[in-house]
Amino acid sequence: MEGQASISTEVLARYAADAAREIDGVRGLVASQLYRHRGVRVSGEDGAVSIELHLDVDWGTRLPELGRDVQLRVLDYLERMTGSRPAAVNVVIDSVGPFQ
């Protein structure tokens, strides 16, 4: 059979968001009115896809470890669900939850 299948950026963004939310310490995604994204931006160049996640995290979370955990989880999840790995997963901590 001949043909080609492609996966929309919306689907990739949803998968990335779902994977990020599974990490302890992630409260949610932060949407941007300016850049018109819902907490996840998917960009592609020359067949390589990059993911940028904007997160709200719990107060007291160790940010370097959380960022690494999110990156690894998103990479693994997207590879399992789509059969390919993104070229990059960038994590931006936009807000930290309330002090407790």
N, C-alpha and C positions, 0 to 999 in steps of 0.2 A: 504494500500500500504506500502510495506517495502522499505527501502533504507536509504540513508544518503546524505545530501547535505552539501557541504563545500564552503567557500568563500576564494578565493586566497588572499595572502598577497598583491598582486598588486592592487586588488580591494579595500581592506581596506586602503591601502596607498593613493589611489586616492580619496576616500571618505574623509579621514582625511585632505588631502591637500585642497580639495574644501571647507570643513567646515572652516578651518583656514583662508583661503583667504577672507571669508565673514566678518571677523572682521576688523573694522576700525583701521588703523595703521599698518596693516600687508601689507608690500610691495610685499612680495613673499617668496618663499622657497629657501634655500641655499643648493645646491648640494655639496656632498663630493666625491672627487676622491679617497681619501684614503679608505673610508668605502663603496664606491660604492652604494650610495643611492642618490636619487633625492630630498632631503630635508625632506623625511619621512622614518623612519625605523620602521618596524613592526617585533616584535619578539614574540614568544610564548613559554610557558613552562607549562606543565601539564594542557593544555586546556585553560590557561589564556593568553590573548593577551595584549601586551604593545605597545604603540605608542610613538615614539620620533620624534618631529617636530623641524627642524632647520629653523629659520626665519630671514628674513631681515625686519626691521620695520622702520617706519617714525621717523625722528628726533623729539624729544620733547614728544614722546609717554610715558605715565606712564607705565613703564615696568611691575611692579607687577600686575596691573589691566589688562593689555593686556594679560599677561600670563594666568591669571585666566579665562578671557573671552574666550581665545582660548581653554583652557582645557574643560570648560563647553560646548562650542559649539561642539567640536569634540566628546565628550562623548554622548551628546544628539543626534547628527547627526548619529553616528554609531549605537546607540541603535535603532533609528527610521528606519534606512535603512537595518540593519542586524538582529535586534531582540536580540542583546546582547551588553553589555557594555564592553569596554576594562578594564583590571585590573588597568591600569595606562596610563595617557597621560602626557608625559614629554615635556616641551617646552624649547628649547635652543635658546637664542637670539644670533645669530652669527654675525649680522651686523646691523648698524643703518644707515638709509638713509642720504642724504646730509643735512647739516645745511642750514636752510633757513632764 
